[in-house]
Amino acid sequence: MNVYLWQSARDELKASLGKNCVKGPYIRAVTIGGSLEEPLVVIDPSNGCTARRLTITPERGVALPSVSTPTTSTPTTTTL
């Protein structure tokens, strides 16, 4: 998932997540609980981020699902 943080949350979390982590438009994360309105996520420890559990409240930002795209141009099929 992609977490978009409001500027106030970026300022608040810069020290704990890493200043390079909050530079981009979004932060990659995995949902591990919470609710649709306030998901509990684990920040992906890449792109200068520190892995951390965090609840994304409406005051902090918004968490949006992301979709992975295939890494090959060859379509794959699954036989059931």
C-alpha positions as CSV (number, residue, x, y, z in Angstrom):
1,M,0.0,0.0,0.0
2,N,1.0,3.6,-0.4
3,V,0.8,6.0,2.6
4,Y,0.4,9.7,1.8
5,L,1.3,11.8,4.8
6,W,0.2,15.4,5.3
7,Q,3.0,17.8,5.8
8,S,2.4,18.1,9.6
9,A,2.8,14.3,9.9
10,R,5.9,14.3,7.7
11,D,7.4,16.9,10.1
12,E,6.3,14.9,13.1
13,L,7.7,11.5,11.9
14,K,10.8,12.7,10.1
15,A,13.1,11.7,13.0
16,S,11.6,8.2,13.5
17,L,11.1,7.2,9.9
18,G,14.2,8.9,8.4
19,K,14.4,12.3,6.7
20,N,14.9,10.7,3.2
21,C,11.8,8.5,3.8
22,V,9.4,11.4,4.0
23,K,10.8,13.3,1.0
24,G,8.8,11.5,-1.7
25,P,5.1,11.7,-2.4
26,Y,4.3,8.4,-0.7
27,I,5.8,5.8,1.6
28,R,5.4,2.0,0.9
29,A,3.8,0.0,3.7
30,V,2.0,-3.3,4.5
31,T,-1.3,-3.3,6.4
32,I,-1.3,-5.6,9.5
33,G,-4.5,-4.5,11.2
34,G,-6.6,-1.6,12.3
35,S,-9.6,-0.5,10.3
36,L,-10.3,0.9,6.8
37,E,-10.4,4.4,8.3
38,E,-7.3,3.9,10.5
39,P,-5.1,1.1,9.2
40,L,-2.2,-0.2,11.3
41,V,0.7,-0.5,8.9
42,V,4.4,-1.5,8.9
43,I,6.6,0.9,7.0
44,D,8.6,-0.8,4.3
45,P,12.3,-0.4,5.2
46,S,13.4,0.8,1.8
47,N,14.1,4.2,0.2
48,G,15.7,5.5,3.4
49,C,12.8,4.4,5.6
50,T,13.1,2.8,9.0
51,A,10.7,-0.1,9.5
52,R,8.1,1.0,12.0
53,R,4.5,0.2,13.0
54,L,2.2,3.1,12.6
55,T,-1.5,3.9,12.7
56,I,-2.5,6.1,9.8
57,T,-5.2,8.4,11.2
58,P,-7.1,11.0,9.1
59,E,-5.0,13.6,10.9
60,R,-1.8,12.0,9.7
61,G,-2.7,11.2,6.1
62,V,-4.3,8.5,4.0
63,A,-3.4,4.9,3.1
64,L,-4.3,3.7,-0.4
65,P,-4.0,0.2,-1.8
66,S,-1.4,-0.3,-4.5
67,V,-1.4,-2.8,-7.3
68,S,1.8,-4.5,-8.5
69,T,2.4,-4.8,-12.2
70,P,3.9,-7.8,-13.8
71,T,7.7,-7.6,-14.3
72,T,7.6,-9.4,-17.7
73,S,5.9,-8.6,-20.9
74,T,4.9,-12.3,-21.4
75,P,1.4,-13.0,-20.1
76,T,1.1,-15.9,-17.7
77,T,-1.8,-18.2,-17.3
78,T,-2.8,-20.5,-14.4
79,T,-4.4,-23.8,-15.0
80,L,-6.9,-24.9,-12.4
